[in-house]
Amino acid sequence: MDRSEIKDRVYKVIIQILKIDAEQIQEENIFTADLGAESIQSVELMAGFEEEFDIEMDEDDALSVQTVGGAIDFIAGYVN
């Protein structure tokens, strides 16, 4: 799976959970500061990514990822 496909699917999950438009998302965005994710939504995002990609991530490692681009790269490490 290439990075572009992972990015599209990560954006899809972010849009569903944070209820924002794709145009509001950039890879350098920090989930909490820039996209307004609250702590419960961070957990929901992680669960959403696990479901979307059919993977199981280490919770502490996953929750330490702060940016959209970081999440894409982190997930890429699991799926590739």
C-alpha positions as CSV (number, residue, x, y, z in Angstrom):
1,M,0.0,0.0,0.0
2,D,1.6,3.3,-1.0
3,R,1.7,6.4,1.2
4,S,-0.9,8.2,-1.0
5,E,-3.5,5.5,-0.4
6,I,-2.7,5.5,3.4
7,K,-3.0,9.3,3.5
8,D,-6.5,9.2,1.8
9,R,-7.7,6.6,4.3
10,V,-6.2,8.4,7.3
11,Y,-8.0,11.6,6.1
12,K,-11.2,9.7,5.7
13,V,-11.1,8.5,9.4
14,I,-10.1,12.0,10.6
15,I,-13.1,13.5,8.7
16,Q,-15.5,11.0,10.2
17,I,-14.4,11.3,13.8
18,L,-13.6,15.0,14.0
19,K,-16.4,16.1,11.7
20,I,-14.3,18.4,9.7
21,D,-13.7,19.0,6.0
22,A,-10.8,17.5,4.1
23,E,-9.7,21.1,3.2
24,Q,-9.0,21.7,6.9
25,I,-6.5,18.9,7.1
26,Q,-2.8,19.3,6.4
27,E,0.0,16.8,7.2
28,E,1.7,19.2,9.6
29,N,-1.5,19.7,11.6
30,I,-1.4,18.7,15.2
31,F,-4.5,16.7,16.1
32,T,-5.3,18.6,19.3
33,A,-4.0,22.1,18.7
34,D,-4.8,22.5,15.0
35,L,-7.8,20.1,14.5
36,G,-9.4,20.4,17.9
37,A,-9.3,16.8,18.9
38,E,-10.1,16.1,22.5
39,S,-8.4,13.3,24.4
40,I,-11.4,10.9,23.9
41,Q,-11.3,11.7,20.2
42,S,-7.6,10.7,20.1
43,V,-8.6,7.3,21.3
44,E,-11.4,7.2,18.8
45,L,-9.0,8.1,16.0
46,M,-6.7,5.3,17.0
47,A,-9.6,2.8,17.0
48,G,-10.7,4.2,13.7
49,F,-7.3,3.8,12.1
50,E,-7.0,0.2,13.5
51,E,-10.4,-0.6,12.0
52,E,-9.7,1.1,8.7
53,F,-6.4,-0.6,8.1
54,D,-7.2,-3.9,10.0
55,I,-4.1,-3.5,12.3
56,E,-3.5,-3.5,16.0
57,M,-1.3,-0.6,17.1
58,D,0.6,-0.2,20.4
59,E,-1.7,2.2,22.3
60,D,1.1,4.3,23.9
61,D,3.1,4.6,20.7
62,A,-0.1,5.5,18.7
63,L,-1.2,8.1,21.2
64,S,2.3,9.7,21.2
65,V,1.8,10.6,17.4
66,Q,0.8,14.3,17.4
67,T,0.5,15.2,13.7
68,V,-1.5,14.0,10.7
69,G,1.7,13.2,8.7
70,G,3.1,11.4,11.7
71,A,0.0,9.2,11.8
72,I,0.4,8.4,8.1
73,D,4.0,7.4,8.6
74,F,3.2,5.5,11.8
75,I,0.4,3.5,10.1
76,A,2.6,2.9,7.0
77,G,5.0,1.1,9.3
78,Y,2.3,-1.3,10.3
79,V,0.8,-2.0,6.9
80,N,3.9,-2.3,4.8
